[in-house]
Amino acid sequence: MLFKDTNLMTPLIFILSTGADPTQMLLRFAAAKEYSERLFPISLGQGQGQKAKNLIERSCQQGDWVMLQNCHLAEEWMGELEVIVLSF
């Protein structure tokens, strides 16, 4: 299982094919780990980059989980996301 190979400083990044949606599986996994209240999905696009950045920073400090969805809608923000991830 992938989760066992991670730690607090290792993000899980999934690159999905068209039509794939792991949301329900992740929600069930979060519930099983008693993290439902600490999982924050955010759909990117339409200026959500700053909100996502703030959520990632807060989650790093508090140990929460963030699920970034629709990254293809925020192509211009992916460089900033790379900087954020590299700063871990």
Summary of the structure (lengths in Angstrom):
residues: 88
radius of gyration: 12.9
end to end distance: 22.2
largest distance: 34.7
contacts: 182
relative contact order: 0.16
helix: 53%
strand: 11%
